[in-house]
Amino acid sequence: MRKTGFILASLAGLLMAGAAYAQTAIKIGVLNDRSGIYADISGEGSVVAAQMAADDFGKDKGIAVEIVSADHQNKPDVGSNIARQWYDTEGVDVIADVPTSSVALAVNDITKEKNKIFLVSGAASSDLTGKACSPNTVHWTYDTWALANGTGSAMVAAGGDTWFFLTADYAFGHALERDTAAVVEAAGGKVLDTVRHPFPGQDFSSFLLQAQGSGAKVIGLANAGGDTINAIKQASEFGITQGGQSLAGLLMFVNDVHALGLDVAQGLVLTESFYWDLNDQTRAWSAKFEDKTGKKPSMIQAGVYAAVLHYLKAVEAAGGKDPAAVMAKMKEMPTDDPLFGKGVVRADGRKVHEMYLFRVKKPDQSKGEWDLYETVATIPADKAFRPLTDGGCPLVK
């Protein structure tokens, strides 16, 4: 009898230990554009990046990770409905990525309401860590303030002191135009005019003719993805740069440059937070990503990886997935990953790291299909993003 009791007690102990070990279950929803103009820079590649983060975090830490995904179609109502369904009925703990700032701002509110966690990599609006900041949101990869500070400052310093903005007519475009105009004017430049195009757009010819006729030294493209690619192609057809005006791609990705080709894109100056060829660590990770997807990663996809990895480390450190405890750990623990290096998550939810000013290579400078950038400058982390006290975030005391 004594032996049977011992065996039963041992079995019970093992079962309890197994349950305690196995099982913080985390469900991460990657919500993005899987069929439209941002699918190449986000899309399935972001899902792959999230899974790579879960795999690299490891399966021996008592945290089981499931990745699900959906297409928000760049529509705030679609994105909102998916977010609510995920949170209310499908057990999603975290939503990641979400390009298209209008969608991200809606998901930001829903995430706060439902007390979940939002890891923004794709959206750009600096309002996510400004007037719309949330205790449940981390904004990882880049934002409109950082883009404006990098590209806008560089163009004005190079003599581009008069600007015309070609702007996508939704939250992201408006924020990027606003933040870049502020940088231009603070540096002594002048905004001559602005035109706003439908999102997404197809024919930019009338807008580009207005920009050409303005005489502005710089035409600032406050759009992204397929809109930027099409605008640059059409600007080339009109001979705009040959006529002496410069194009500023205020949000461009390595995938965009690859799609354009160096003959068209050469000489463009742009700001990014990640490039596959920065160092040995970025090259090694990007090679793994390319094996899985057939292409190099965008900075959005790299940001999904890094944000998910830091989140999982915070879950481990917090001993569970309580959102307040995990967010506290995410802000308390320094960030450290192979793609963005060391950094911090500030009180306003802004992830801070270095940014880079790149120039697109000429065709004769490139040594391979994805050898597209040369580094013009590294922007230190403490200069790359809007100062904590300037954003108007109510979380900042």
ABEGO torsion letter per residue (X at the ends): XAAAAAAAAAAAAAAAAAAAAABBBBBBBBBBBAABAAAAABEAAAAAAAAAAAAAAEAAAGBBBBBBBBBAGGBAAAAAAAAAAAAAAAGBABBBEGBEAAAAAAAAAAAAAAGBBBBBAABABAAAABAABBAABBBAABBAAAAAAAAAAAAAAAGBABBBBBBBBBAAAAAAAAAAAAAAAAAGBBBABBBBBBOBBABAAAAAAAAAAAGBABBBBBBBEAAAAAAAAAAAAAGAAAAGBBBBBABBBAAAAAAAEAAAABGBBBBBABBAAABAAAAAAAAAAAAAAGBBBBAAAAAAAAAAAAAAAAAAAAGEABAAAAAAAAAABBBBBAAAEBBBBBAAGBBBBBBBBBBBBBAAABABAABABBBABBBBAAAABBBAAAAGBAABX
